[in-house]
Amino acid sequence: MLTRHRTVYLELAARYVVFLILNLYGWSKMAGGQFFRPGHFPAEVAKIPLAEASGFQLAWAFFGYSTAYIVFIGLSQVVGAWLLLWEKSKLIGTAVLFPILLNIIVVDLAYQVSFGAMTVASACLALLVLVLFLNQSVLRTVFEIIFQPPASKSMTLKERGVALVVALCIMGLMIALLQVFELFQ
């Protein structure tokens, strides 16, 4: 059984490892070290017909096409990683990084990106699961607060109907706006 003192160090080590790895990957993305960006395709990849490209080549070309996407993903990794460093923000950092790492693992599997990259992402995800496990009492409290029944009375059927009508009107407005935007493209 781990003592409280040892679990603190174990958790901190897990958070530092994930911080270092995802900080490196995030900055690498933004610096152009990952993905095939327009104008920066490897010569051998640029010569391959689209129908003959591997899943890895297609994925890297697709993800590299948009600078905004690269910056978004890179910054998400960096910000999530930095949030792991502080006690008060570690669970927020975990919540930011968990879906990112899960997505990386799925992409690596689906497009046969790299066994090494998938292993690193899986290890980081496992370390985040460890952080969650070591903070289960805090998580239990958070979920109890989130899912406690409301103190006020429940909505009447009429109030629920009004809320549904408002939601449908908002959806209709959104669809209409999309149609208008498509006219100007």
Secondary structure, DSSP 8 states (H G I E B T S, - for coil): ---HHHHHHHHHHHHHHHHHHHHHHHHHHHTT-SS--TT---HHHHTS-GGG--HHHHHHHHHHT-HHHHHHHHHHHHHHHHHTTSTTTHHHHHHHHHHHHHHHHHHHHHTT--HHHHHHHHHHHHHHHHHHHHTHHHHHHHHHHHTS--SS----HHHHHHHHHHHHHHHHHHHHHHHHHHHT-
